[in-house]
Amino acid sequence: MADNPVLDAIRERRSIRRYTGEPLTRDEVIAILDAGRWAPSGLNNQPWRFLVIGPDDKRKTGLAECTKYAHIVRECDTLVLVFLKRDKMYHQMKDHQGVGACLQNMLLAAHSLGLGGVWLGEIINQEAQVLDVLGLSGEEYELQVALAFGRHDQRGASSRLELKDILIEDY
Ligand SMILES: Cc1cc2nc3c(=O)[nH]c(=O)nc-3n(C[C@H](O)[C@H](O)[C@H](O)COP(=O)(O)O)c2cc1C
């Protein structure tokens, strides 16, 4: 289907792990967060919470130590930590599905603004360490991801299975 900016963005977005170092503007970061805010959620419960780590935030060094993708955390401009707020959750699976939609919205928003981003899921293996660096309580928040954003210095190159290979029945 031609000339559909949403479909184009979905098709063309790739994970970007190298950045130029040129800063993002506050408006760009807000636009990304806003895209996350508008994601669908079960019962519209919006259980996600965001914590933004800008380039000069001293906590960035400690966060880099929480993941084997430390180089991405160090080199990105802005890191968005996304949590589920436990007292806003109503269903484990549906709340996690909702946050996935929220994260994809943010990655697509960044792409649409000409920015690069990547979903750093590995960091959740060190959730306790992340909570400690941020001074947050694990009773209140469940870590979902760190999204790294910056101006891209590479092109992504992933591919996908063909539609026929993921259809359970012919269509
Ligand atoms: C749940 C999840 C966890 C991910 N964790 C990481 C990660 O820790 N580090 C990383 O570099 N990329 C991570 N990614 C990005 C994937 O590697 C990437 O989306 C996939 O290889 C497809 O490439 P593309 O995003 O460029 O299309 C993650 C993606 C998802 C959805």
The ligand as an SDF file (V2000), in Angstrom:
LIG
                    3D

 31 33  0  0  0  0  0  0  0  0999 V2000
   11.5460   -7.6750   24.1460 C   0  0  0  0  0  0  0  0  0  0  0  0
   12.7270   -7.1040   23.3970 C   0  0  0  0  0  0  0  0  0  0  0  0
   13.9620   -7.0680   24.0060 C   0  0  0  0  0  0  0  0  0  0  0  0
   15.0650   -6.5190   23.3260 C   0  0  0  0  0  0  0  0  0  0  0  0
   16.2530   -6.4020   23.9890 N   0  0  0  0  0  0  0  0  0  0  0  0
   17.3170   -5.8620   23.3490 C   0  0  0  0  0  0  0  0  0  0  0  0
   18.5320   -5.6550   24.0630 C   0  0  0  0  0  0  0  0  0  0  0  0
   18.6480   -5.9210   25.2600 O   0  0  0  0  0  0  0  0  0  0  0  0
   19.5720   -5.1250   23.3750 N   0  0  0  0  0  0  0  0  0  0  0  0
   19.4730   -4.7720   22.0550 C   0  0  0  0  0  0  0  0  0  0  0  0
   20.4530   -4.2810   21.4980 O   0  0  0  0  0  0  0  0  0  0  0  0
   18.3080   -4.9190   21.3570 N   0  0  0  0  0  0  0  0  0  0  0  0
   17.2400   -5.4570   21.9880 C   0  0  0  0  0  0  0  0  0  0  0  0
   16.0310   -5.5840   21.3270 N   0  0  0  0  0  0  0  0  0  0  0  0
   15.9380   -5.1810   19.9120 C   0  0  0  0  0  0  0  0  0  0  0  0
   15.8830   -6.4130   18.9850 C   0  0  0  0  0  0  0  0  0  0  0  0
   17.1570   -7.0070   18.9400 O   0  0  0  0  0  0  0  0  0  0  0  0
   15.4210   -5.9820   17.6030 C   0  0  0  0  0  0  0  0  0  0  0  0
   14.1470   -5.3620   17.6880 O   0  0  0  0  0  0  0  0  0  0  0  0
   15.3170   -7.1580   16.6260 C   0  0  0  0  0  0  0  0  0  0  0  0
   16.5890   -7.7290   16.4100 O   0  0  0  0  0  0  0  0  0  0  0  0
   14.7420   -6.7300   15.2720 C   0  0  0  0  0  0  0  0  0  0  0  0
   15.5340   -5.6790   14.7490 O   0  0  0  0  0  0  0  0  0  0  0  0
   14.9100   -4.2370   14.3750 P   0  0  0  0  0  0  0  0  0  0  0  0
   14.3590   -3.6420   15.6390 O   0  0  0  0  0  0  0  0  0  0  0  0
   16.0800   -3.4530   13.8430 O   0  0  0  0  0  0  0  0  0  0  0  0
   13.8580   -4.4640   13.3370 O   0  0  0  0  0  0  0  0  0  0  0  0
   14.9170   -6.0870   21.9900 C   0  0  0  0  0  0  0  0  0  0  0  0
   13.6530   -6.1040   21.3920 C   0  0  0  0  0  0  0  0  0  0  0  0
   12.5600   -6.5750   22.0970 C   0  0  0  0  0  0  0  0  0  0  0  0
   11.1950   -6.5050   21.4530 C   0  0  0  0  0  0  0  0  0  0  0  0
  1  2  1  0
  2  3  1  0
  2 30  2  0
  3  4  2  0
  4  5  1  0
  4 28  1  0
  5  6  2  0
  6  7  1  0
  6 13  1  0
  7  8  2  0
  7  9  1  0
  9 10  1  0
 10 11  2  0
 10 12  1  0
 12 13  2  0
 13 14  1  0
 14 15  1  0
 14 28  1  0
 15 16  1  0
 16 17  1  0
 16 18  1  0
 18 19  1  0
 18 20  1  0
 20 21  1  0
 20 22  1  0
 22 23  1  0
 23 24  1  0
 24 25  2  0
 24 26  1  0
 24 27  1  0
 28 29  2  0
 29 30  1  0
 30 31  1  0
M  END
$$$$
